[in-house]
Amino acid sequence: MEPRFNMFGNELGAKFAKRFANASMVIANSPLPKSTQELMGLRASQINGCGWCVDLHTKEAAAAGETALRINLVAAWRETTVFTEAEQAALALAEEGTRLADADQSVSDETWAQVRKHYDDDQIAAMVSLVAMINAANRLAVIVHQKGGSYEPGMFDSMLT
């Protein structure tokens, strides 16, 4: 499957991408730990089958100091012992917020209670925003068949204002 369209090579697409990246910087600069951000982004991207975003979040997580073991176990996080309770709550939120159509109540009360237990209001605002943004990014990349494999950590830093 070849890429259908280069969003970055189109004037309108590039303008949107720059604004999208700047909005994402609000999350990146939040008090939510960088590793948690990357793990959540990776899990949502795995669910959505976005090779570009799996590539990006895998490499950014590694660049932020995440171990290969933890990165490799994100897809099966419930069956591991390597994530803290707080990280498990974040991963559950990422999953449930991504799979909205698969649940009766979207994010379960149990998951929400765990998120509230481990994170403050600013971190929760960042988490909710992150789930919305990564799902949008996944859809953009999957629709145009943007391939994973070529991402380099920090490669979009120059487009941020």
ABEGO torsion letter per residue (X at the ends): XBBABBAAABAAAAAAAAAAAAAAAAAAABABBAAAAAAAAAAAAAAAGBAAAAAAAAAAAAAAGBBAAAAAAAAAAAABAABBAAAAAAAAAAAAAAAAAABAAEBBAAAAAAAAAABBAAAAAAAAAAAAAAAAAAAAAAAAGBBBGABBBGAAAAABX
